Amino acid sequence: MKLITTKLQKKQTLLKISAILAIIFVVIIAIRFDDIQGGFIIASNQYETTEGQIIVSEAKLRYNIQYQFEIDGKQYTSDKVHFGPSEYNNLKKSQDLANTYPVDAQVVVYYKKSNPEFSVLNPSINSNHDFKLLFALYGFIGLVLLIAAISVKTESDKIPVKHPHKKKLKRRKNSKH
């Protein structure tokens, strides 16, 4: 009986780990949804363009570039310059980007017609290679764990099978008496 419990516990543990990985993956997708949506889902021909103006341009390891634009009389503000993370591994890259978009500069803003709050200055830059790697890694690990959990057989998973030779033995015993 202990072996059955161990296999059942192993199966439950693998399923719990798979569920935790799935939850973490969903959280990552929720946090990075704009990058995923813009970098993977929306084609460049689905954007409308308008004129905008840079209102903040600062550079540290993480750049802070904000711009405003108007659609149908409504003012919008955004900080999405491109898809992917907004930090670099060195100050020079952030400063170069801030110099590209100085305060008061006029810029072309790309926005989603059905949702103008979703906007970006340069939709062609997609530095989501880190997300692609994470997606592939989580997907692979989750799939392996799920297959492992499904493949663990427990006693409760087995269907009892009647053995025809056992009946014959009983009949022989009964027929001799």
Helices and strands as residue ranges (DSSP letters): H 2-31, H 33-36, I 37-41, G 44-46, E 47-58, E 64-71, E 74-78, H 91-100, E 106-112, E 115-120, H 129-151, G 155-157, H 164-176
